[in-house]
């Protein structure tokens, strides 16, 4: 029988919510500054909470990344679906590839973490990653069917290009990611839709 929740329990829930939000904010700042491999214990220290509090909210790095990136990944997948209606299938594909590269470079080293999540069905990011990959596959298939990209171009080619461009953007100064992506996409095009 429920006799009402005591005030201390309500306060704990509010405190837990504040800790959760503080941890997300500190994780976003730490990952932006140091990369997606930054120590989870370091994030707890930055947020001023015990490690146990951190792991109570985020059991794994992937749980944390899902909380930080889940909405962004769902938006990227939805953008891919919307771009299936683009007048030029190649331009739809190229627009999505640029958005995917920007997403992958939010945090240095994020691409590797996301690719691991795709392979791990127990990962909190697995479903979101699969939706993103499915969007890319559909865009490649549409551009191939329209004859706007070479018939041998595959979705894994697209993902490899996006990841390589993201890596180049992280490693070079000035960043070369956009240029590499543009060169790669140009190589995807058929001669009929390539450079004038």
Secondary structure by P-SEA (a helix, b strand, c coil): ccccccaaaaaaaaaaaaaaaaaaaaaaaaaacccccccaaaaaaaacccaaaaaaacccaaaaaaaacaaaaaaaaaaaaaacccccaaaaaaaaaaaaaaaaacccaaaaaaaaaaacccccaaaaaaaaaaaaaaaaaaaaaaccccccccaaaaaaaaaaaaaaaacccccaaaaaaaaaaaaacccccccc
